[in-house]
Amino acid sequence: MDSIPGSQEELLRMRKNGEAGKKGEDHGNALSRKEATEELIGCMVHSEEEAYKLYCDYGHRIGFSVRKGKQSYFIGTRDIRTKDYYCSKEGLKYDEPVTEANFNRPDTRTNCKAMVRFRVDEKGRWTVIRFVPLHNHQLAKPGERHLLRSAKSFAVGKSGVIDPAESAESHAMNGSSDRTVGDISEPPGYTTRDCYNHDNVQNITLIGAGDSQSLVSYFKRRTNEEGMFYWDVQVDQEGRMTNFFFRDGKSRSDYDCFGDAVIFDTTYRTNKYSLICAPFVGVNHHWHNVVFGFAFLLDDSTASYVWLFKSFLESMGGRSPKSIFTDQDEAIMQAAEQVFPNTQHCFSYWHILKNAQSHLGTVNTSQAFQNMFMKCMQGCDTEMELQESWDAMLDEYKLQDNDWLNGLYKFHNRWCSVFNKDTFDGGINSSQWGEVSNNILTGVADESTSITRFALLLEKVVKTLRRNESEEDFRCSQTAPVRAIKHSTVLKQAAESYTHRMYKLFEAEFLDGCGATSCHENSCGGSLLRFEITMQGRGSKMWTVLLDTSTMEISCGCGKFERMGLLCSHALKAFSLQNVDMVPEKYILKRWTKDARRSMYNLSQEDSTQQECTEAELAYRNRAMQYAYNLALKSQELEEARKIFWDSLETGEKALEVFFEMRNLHAQSAKDASTREKKKKKKIPKGPSTSKQQHSSLLVLLKHLFCITKIRHCAEKAKQALASSSAAPVLTAQTNEQQFQSAQDANGNATIGRSYYYQVFPTPMQPNQIFMHPNTMPVCAPQGFVSICCSAS
């Protein structure tokens, strides 16, 4: 984007003499915080509007919004003498009077003290006389700063104003040459509610007659642009392409974070070719849809689903979901059992309710019938209760001969909550879940839409979902949800941890448990307590909660935490009765928190990828490459971020070199020690039979002992010299033994010019024993000390 005359950038370049600085720099390049601060101190502008724009531009570059503050006047006039501008998080919300209008408004105030003060002289020049740069809250990330309220000033590009809908479709249809994986990593854009989009795009040719080849060309282009784009095609016996699967690199990252529960929807078909469009969809930390990939299938045979599931599994590094929710289809069931043997396969409630509309007719319009049907799915605690409720429903509405219901009951273990209390679904199968995968495809295409255009429109849908997630992330980082009980430590902890959407769900459970329950407590011996809880106004149904006060382990018969990952009202009631003012960290599931995407690449012994992949090394490489790829995307916008990324790689490389050098030295030490032990065990023959070779071995041993003695002497002198010297040594570490032995270099060659010495370790060094100092000097961890001495030969 070209620099705009009179913009905030130009104002920020103004100096004390009031002259404008250099122009023409790219407005998108952000200054570092230190540079921006130095530019702001002592700046001079010529109007109140310019002063406000100056601080707004500084705030945009650093990552905060600006509010206008107090002002003073010259005595006897209305001319401004001083003017303050604050960070938008200045003050506290509770300092304001509570009204109906602002009660439910998210809390954005943190009592931040960052501000700037301008003084106006007689000539109307505004000069910065006070500046407080420190903030007490999280600043907006570079990719989120376009969402700051005071930063939303836009300019029309050379191409003029473009309609947002047309621009978004053009971007999805034509592709952008500078696309990265997901909107979060792209150059900052603005929401359609705020601005018009300006896109520089490259056109691709859509071939109507050769749609399959056109789609493959699209896949190849995406692969060249992104690198981590994955696609697969199945062909029939005649070499014709029949089934397609594709996902981008961001979908792989999303799956790493939220791939524990997956919806596979096959109810939507492309209109032109009647292909099955089957998206793999999950739920993110905002309880919104997140897409893991799409498939186009020519038929719904078991073989097609087996191919698709294998392709999906391969694209995700061999990691299966914990649970998968599909329509009632025997071909899908057989394919899932074959490809996902360790995954719990369930029927989606949304699919069941949708099918009920077409198979039950007017009966389904009865609210009483719907209540009985939902009780069978979610309200039964035992298999016997399910059987009784199901029979009562069939008798009441004379549905004993309904084939669809009979077929559904045949697989009741796949949809009744009695059999799936321990199956994690992320709330997908709860009555509160209103967003289902088919909703994202509604209205995407018409009868004339080609398969390639359909894929491009799906790309547009995914980008919209990711833009919404980015906006929610920004809102969670910059605002706090309003707590129903201001001074509750449990709600305070939840508000700081959970995203806004999940906090509201948690708060509803908390209030329900504290205010609408009756409880009876019993001791089961030791530290184990039993609570029998009844919800007021909801019948006589009793829930049993077990709490171990020594370990703070808690379990409830409703199984909500196992299914949803969120504590139920019954468990929170038990905690409240025991005066537990903080929820144990193990019951705050990370996938629902604001930090859900952080540290997602740590591998552990129990990692499912390590278990399911054929080779553990392949799983490690996949995770490491994905991690490095996402860090590269995150750091590409700013020069400082790129430098940090490269410095980290170079530091890690040097640490690995030191580690392997130490490892080689230790291996050589172990080999020498083994050789000496063998020599010691051999007895020297007596009498005239002693050969020259034996005499030579004795001489070598004596020389070696002499060298060891000399080395000890040198080491003592070196330690004394280091102790008396005021300069810091290049390499120093404590030693727990004073035995040093000469060694070869890392490549096994004899050292020339200087000798290396090292200490013998009883066990090989571990990677966590080597650390790199900021000046790249290797420093050893305290688990075992290494001393490396270098002396000129």
N, C-alpha and C positions, 0 to 999 in steps of 0.2 A: 504494500500500500504506500502511495506517495505521501510525503510529509505535507501537512495541511497548514498554510499560512495562518498565523494568529492562533494556533492551537496551544494546548497546555505545554507541549514539548518546547515550543518557542518561548513561552513565558518562563519555563524553568531554566532556560539558558541566560536569562537576564542577570546582569551583574549589578553591583552597587551603583555604577554610574548610569544605570537605567538603559544601557544599550543592549540590543538583542545580540545573542551569540550566534554561533554557526547554525545554519539551517541545512535541511536536506537529509538529515539522518532518518533512518527508518523508525517510524512511530511505534512499531511493534517491538523494537529491541528495548528491553528493560534494563535500567541501571541497577547496579548493586546497591544494597542498602547504605553502605558507607558513602558511595559516590552521590547517591540521591540526597543524603543528609548534608554532605558538604556543599552540594549545589544549592540547597534551600537556605542555609544559614547566610544571613546578610543580603538576601535577594531583595530587589526593589521592583515594584510595579507601580502602575499609575491610576488604578481604579479599584473599587471594591470587587467588581466582577473578576478582574484579573487576579486579585488576591485569593479569591475563593477558588478559581480555576487552578492557580498555582499549587495550593495545598491539596486539591482534589487529584491533580496529576501525581503529586508525590504519594498520596494515599493509594492511588491505583498501582503505582510501580512497587510499592511495598506490600500492599495487600489489605487495605482497610478502607471503610467509607468515612465520610466527613460530615459533621454537623456544624451549623453556624452557632456561635456562642454569644457571649456578652460583648457589649461595646460601650465605650464612654465617649463623651462629647466635650468640645471646648466650652468653657463656661459662658453661659449666656447665648449659646448658639445651638443649632442642630447639626453642626458639622462634626463628623466622627473624628475622634482623637486616637483611640485605640480600638482594635477589633480582634476578638478571639475566634478561632476555629478549633473544634474538638474532634477527636475520634468519635465515631458514631456510637461506640460502646461506653462513652463517658456517663457517669452517674449510675444509679440503680433504679430499677423499675418500681421498687417498693417505696421510693421517695415520692412517686406520683400518686395522686388520689386514684383509688380503684373505682372504675366505672364499668358499666355493662359493655361498653365498646372495647375496652382494652383488657378485660379480664382474661379472655382466651387468646390474646395475642402472644406469640412466642417471645420469650425474654431475650433481648439482644444486649442488655446492659451488663457490664462487668466492672463498672467504676474505674474504667481506664483513664489514666492521667495524661496520655499523649495529647499534645496540643501545640498550636503556634499562635503567636500574638504579633499583630502588625501595628506600627505607629505611623500616623499620618502627619507630615509636616505642613508648613504653610503653603508650599508649592503643590500640594496634593500628591506627594510621593509616599507610597506605602512601603515601609521597610520592616523586615522581620527583626524584632527585638527580643523575642523569647521563643525558645523552641524546646519541647520535651519529646524526645524520639521514642522512649521506651513504652511498650504495650504489655498488658498483663493477660493477653488472650491469644488464641491461635490466629495467625494471619492467613489470608486467603492464598491458596497455591496459584502459581502462574496460570494454570489452565482454568482457574475459577474466577480470576479477577475481572473478567468481563461482566460477571453477575453482580458486582458491587453496585450499590444503588447510585452513589455519586460518580461512578465511572461511566454511566450510560449516556455518553454524548457521542453522537455518531456523525460521520460525514458521508456524503454521497460520492461514490467513486465515479470514474470517468464514464462508466457504462450507464450511468443514470440509475433511477430507482427500479428495482425488480420486484415483482410480486413474490411474497414469501413462499406461497404454495408452489408457484411455477419454478422458483429458484431451487427449492428443496427437491422437486421432482427431477429437474434438470441435473442436479448434482447426483442423484441416485441413478439416473438413466445413463449419464455420460461418464461418470467417474471423474475423480480429481487426481491430477498428476502428483500431488503432494499428500495423498491420503496416507494416514497411518491407521493402526488398528484401533477403531473405536473413536467416538467423538471426544473422549477425555484427552486423548493424546494428540488431537489435531490442533492446528493453530486456532486460537480462541475465536469463537463465533458468538452470536447472540440468539436468544430465544425468539421465536416467531412473534411473540407478544411484544417484543421490545424493538425490533429493527428489521430491516430488509437484508436479505442475504445477497452477497456478491460472490460469484463463483467463476473461477477460471477453469474450464473443463476441457477434456479431450474427448472427442466424439468416437464412438465405436459403431460399426456397421451391424445392424440387426438383419439377419438373413431369414426371411420368412420360410423359404423352401427348405433350407438346411438348418433347421432350428437346433438340432442336436450339435452340429459342428459349431454353430454360433455360441451355444452354451459352453462348449469346451474352450473356445477361444476366450470367452469371458473368464473362465476359471484360470486359464493360463495368464491372462493379464493381471488378475488379482494376485496370483502367485508371484509374478515379477515385481509387483508393487509392494507387497507386504512381506513376502518371505515365509511367514508362518501360516499362510493360507493353505488349507487342506481340502482336497477334493478327490472323489473316487467315482468311477463309472463301471457299471456291469454291462457286459455285452452278451447277446444270445449266441446260438450256435452258428448263425450266419454272419456274425460280426456286427450286428446292429446294436446300437446303444439303447438300453432299456431302462436302467435304474441309475439315479444320480444321488450323490451325497456331497455336501460341502459345508464348511464352517471356516471362519476367519480366525486369526490369532487371538483376538480379544475374547472370542467364545471359549477358547481353551483356558484362558485366565479365569473367565467367569466360572467355568466348570471346576477348576481347582478350588475355587472358594465356595461354590454353591451347588456342586454336583452331587450332593448326598441324596436328593430327591428329584426325580425327573418325570415329567409328563410327556408321553408320546401320543400324539393326536393324529389319527388317520381319517378324520371325518370330513376334511376339506379336499376338494378336487379342483385342479386347474380347469378352466372352462373350455379352452380351445382343444386340448387333447384328452381331457378327462383323466389326466394323470393324478395319482394321489399325492397331495402335498402334505408331507408329514414333518412337522417341526418337533425338535427336542427342546422342551421348555422347562425351566426351573423357577425358583423364587429367590430373589436376592435379599439383602439385609434390610431393605425398605418394604419387604413383603410385596414386591412388584415383580412382573414377569422379567425373566432374563433368558435369552435364546442361546442354546448350545449348538445348534446346527439345523439344517433343512435337508429334506430328501424329496426327490420326485420318483415315484414308483409306478411302473406300468401295470402291475397287478398286485393283489393282496395275498399271494401264495406264501407258504411257509418258507420256501427257498429264498424268496425276495427279502423277507424279514430277517432271515438268518444272515444273508449277505449284508444287509443294512446294519444290523446290530454289530456285526464283526467290524465293519468299516468304522462305525461310530466308536467302538471300543479302541480300535487301533489309533484313531485320531486323538483320543484322550489319554494316550500313554498306557493303555491297558488297565485303567482304573475303572472298575464298575461302580455304579451308584448303589447306595444302600437300599433304595426302593425305587420302583418304576410303576407309574400309574397309566393304564391304557383303557381302551374300550373293551367290551366283552367280545373277544375274537379268539377262536381256538388256534388259528394260524399264528397269531402273535404270542399266545401262551406257549405253544410248542417252541417257537424261536427263542423266546426269553429264557425258557428252561435250559435250552441248549447253549446259549451264548452267555447268559447271566445266571449261572447256577447258584451263586451266593447272594443274589439280589432278591429281595422280597417283591413279588409281583402282585399288584392289587388292581382292582377296577376303580376307576375314577368316579367319584360321586357325581360329578358334573355330567359325565357321559351317561351314567345310569338315569339320572333325572331327565336328560335330554331324550333318551330313548323311550322313557316312560310316556312322553307326550304323544309319540307316534304309535305306541303299542297298546295303550290303555284307553285312548279316546276320552270321552266325557268323564269317566271315573276319575281321571287324574286332575280334573278341575275342582274336585271336592277338597276343601281344606282339612276335613276330618280324615279323609284317606291319606292325604299327604303327611299328616301328623303320625298316623300309624305306620306309614312306609318309612319315615325318617326314624321312628323309634326302632324299627327292625335293623336299620343300618347303623345307628349311633347310640341308641338308648338302652341296649340290653347288656347285662353283666354276665350272663351265663348262656350256654348253648340251649339249655332247657327253656329259659325265658325267651330266647329267639324263636324257638319252635312254637311256643304258645302264642307269641305275638303274631307270627307269620300266619298260623292257622286261623287266628281270630280275624285277621285282615281279609284272608281269602273267603271265609264264611260270611263276613259282613257284606262284602261286595260281590259275592258269587263269582269268584275268579279262579276256581279250582282248575278249570280247563284252559286257562290262558298259557299258551306255549312259551311266550317270552318270560313270564314270571317263573314258570317251572324251570326253564333253562337257566335263569338267573340264580335261583335257589340252589341249583346243582353245584354252583361254585360259590356258596355263601362264605366259605373261608377266605375268599379274596376281597370281600367288601364289607363284611360285618365287623364292627369294632371289637367284638368279643375275641376274635382270632388275630387281631392286628394291634393290640395295645402297645406292643413293644416295637412297632414299625414306625420309623421316623418318616413323616410326610411333610414337615415344614409348614403345616397348616393348610396344605393343598386340599385335603379332604375334610376340612372343617366347614361348618355352615357359614362362617364369616368370610371365607375366601370367595371373592367375587370376580377375580380376573382369571380367566382360563385361556388356554392357548388359542382356541379357535377365534377368540375375540380379536387377536392381533391380525388375523387374516381376513376378517370380514370387510368386504368392499375393496379388496386390493386389486382385483382384476375383473375384466368382463369377458364376453365370449370371443372377442377378437385378440385377446392378449396372448402373445407368443410366449414360449417357455423362457426364452432369454429375458424378455422384458419383465416377465413375472419374477425371475430371480433378482433383477435390478430393483423392482419394487419391494421385494422382501428385504433387500439391503437398506432401502429407505426406512422401512418399518423398524429394523434393528437399530439404526442410527437414532431414530426418535426415542426408542426405549432407553438407549444409553445416554442421550441428552437429558432425559428426565431423571435418570439416576444421578448424573453429574450435578444437576440442580438440587436434588435432595441431599446429596453429600455436602454441597456448599451450605445449604440451609442448616444442616445438622452441625456443621463446624462453626457457624457464625451465630446461631441462636440456640436458646435452651427452651425446652417445652415448659409450659406452665404446670406447676405441680398442684394437685388438688389439696394436699396438706403441705404447707410451706416448710415446716420444720421436721418433717419425717426423714430420718437418715436413710431408710430403705428406699424411699422414692427419690431422694437426692442421689444415691448411688446409682439407681436405675436410670435416672435422667442423664447422668454423666456417661454411662456406659452404652445404653441402647440408642438406636436411631429413634427419631420422633415417632414413627409409626409403631414400632415395637414397644416403645415406652408407654404409649396409650393403651396397648393391649395388656401390658404388665400392670399398669395403674388400675385398670378395670378389675383385674383379678385381685389385686391388693385390697381395693375398697370393698369388693364383694366378700372377701374372706374376713375382713375386719368388722364389717358392719352388718352382714346378713347371714351369719352362721350361728349355730348352737353347737356346743362342743362338750364332750365328756372325756376326761383324761384318765388313763390307767397306766400303772407301771407293770412292765413285763419282766422285771428283774434286771439288775445291773443298771446300765445307762440307757436301756431301751425303753421308750415310752410309746404308748398306743393311744391315738386320738380317734374318737368316733364323732364325726362331724355331720350335721344335718343343715342343709341350706333352707333358710326361712322362706316361707311362701312357695316352696317348690316340692311339696309332698313330704313323705316320710322317708325318702331314700337316704341311706346313710353311707358315708364315705369313710374308709379306714386309712389313717395316716400313721406310719411308723417312723419314729425319730430316734436316732442314736446320738445322745448328747455328747458323747466322748469324741466322735468323729464327725458330727454334724451331717451324717448321712440321713437322707429323708426319702421316703417313697409313699406314693398315694395310689389307691386302688383305681383312680380314674385314668392314670397313665398319661396325663397331659404332657408332662416333661419328656417322657420317652417319645411321644409322637410329635410334639410341637417344639420341644426345646425351651419351653417357657414354664416356670413354676405355676401351679394352679392355685386357686383361692384356698383350697383345703390345706396345702402345704404351707402357704404364707400365714394362715391362721395358726398353725402349730408353731411356727417360728415366733409369731407375735406373742403367744402364750408363754414361751420360754424366754421372752425379752431379748430375742436375737435382733439386734439393730442393724446388722449388715448381712446381706445374702452371701453365703459362701461362693467364692469365685467359680467353683466347678459347676454351679447352677446358673451362671451367666454365660450362655453359649456364645462363643465368639462370632459365629456366623450372623448373629443378630445385632452386633455392636457396630459402632462407628468405625472401629479398626478391623472390620471383617477382612479387608484385603491386605492387611499387613502381615508380614512373616508367614506367607502361605506356602513358602517353598522349603521349609525346614523338614528334612527327612528324619524319621525315627525308626526304631526297630519294628514298631507296630504299623508302619505306614502301609496302607493297602496296595499302593503301587508296587512297593518292594515285594509284597507277597504274591501278587497276581501276574507280574511280568515274568516272562520266561527267563530273562537275565536281569539281575539287580543292577548291573552296570548300565543297561539300556535305560532303566527307570531313572537312574541318577543323571545320565546325560540329558534326558528329556527335560527333567526338572531344572537342571542347571542352565540349559540353553534358553528355556522359557523365562527364567528369572533374569538372565542377562539381557534378553531381548526387551523385556518390559522396562528394565532400568535404562536401557539405551533410549527407548521412546520417551521416558520421563525426563531425561536429561538433555534431549536434543534441542530444546528451544533456546536455552540460555548458555552463553559461553562459560560462565562460572560453573554451571551444573555439569557441562561436558568435561571441564577440567577436573572436577571432583570425581567424576566417573572414571576417567582415565587414570588419575592418581591412585584410585582404589584398586584398579586392575594391576597397575605396575607394582604397587605395594604387595598385593597378593602373590604376584609372580615371583617377586624376590623372596617372600616368605617360603614359597614352595621350593625354590632353589636351595635355600638354607636347609630346609627340612630334608630334602633328598641327599644333600651333601652330608649332613649329619648321619643319615641312615646308611649311606655307603661307608662312612668312616666306622660306624658301629659294626657293620657286617665284616669289614676287614679286621676289626679288633677281635671279634668272636672267632674268626678263622685263625688268627695268630694264636689266640689263647688255646684253641683246640690243638693246634700243632705242637705247642709247648707241652701240653698235657701228655700227648702221645710220646714225646721225647723223654719226658720224665719217667714214664712207665718202663721204658727200655733199659735194661741193665747193661752196664759197660763190661765187656769180657776182659778177663785177667790173663796175664802171661804174654808170650811173644806173638799171639795171634792178633793183637791190636793193629788195625790197619791205618793207613794215612787218612782215609775217609773219616774214621772215628776221631782221629786227632783234629781233623778239620772241623768236625761238628762241635768238639769241645771249645775250639778257638772261637767259633761263631757265637756260642753261648756266653763265653767270657766277654766277648766284645759287646754283646747285647746287654749283659749285666752292667758293664762299664758305662754304656750309653744311658741306661736307666739312672744310674747314680749321678751321671753328669746332668741329666735332664732335671732331676730333683734339685740339684744344686742351683741350676739356672732358674728354676721355678721359684725357689726361695728368694733368690736375688731379685727376680722380677717383682715378686710380691712386695718386698721391702722398698724397691724403687717406686712402685705405684703408690704405696702407702705414704711415702715422703713427698711425692710430687703433688703440686696443687692443681695441675691440669687433669682434666677428665680423661681416662683411658678410652681407647677406641672400642675395645671389647673387654668387658669385665663381668665376672660372675663368681659367686661363692662356690667352693668345692667341698664335697663331703669326703673325698679321699685325695691323697697326694700321689697317685699313681698316674703317670702320663707315659704314653708310648708314641713313637714316631709312626707316621701314617702316610699313605699315598693320597693324592688328590681325588676329587669326586669321580674322575674318569679312570682311576686305577693306575695312573702313571706316577712314577717317582717324582717328588717335588724338586724343582730346580730353582735355585736362588733363595728360597726360604723354606723352612720345614714347618709342617703342621703337627701339632700335638693335640691329643684329645684324651678325655677321661673315659675309662671303661665303665659301661653301664650294665647292670645285671639283666635288664630287659630292654627291648627296643624302645626308642623314644616315640611318643605319640604326637599326632599333629597339634594337639592343644597345648603341647609344651613349648612351642615355638611362637614367639610374638615378634612383630616388627615395630620398632620405635619410629616416631614420625620422621627422624632423619635417616631412616632405612637401615639402622643398625640392628642386627639380630639380637634379641634378648630372650633368655630362656625362662620358662615358667618355674615357679618354686617347687613343683612336684619332684624335680630332680635337677641338679645343677650341672651345667656343662661349662668347662673352661677351655677356651681356645687361645693358644699363645702362638704368635708369629715371631720368628727370629731370623735375622739375615744369616745366610750360610757363608 
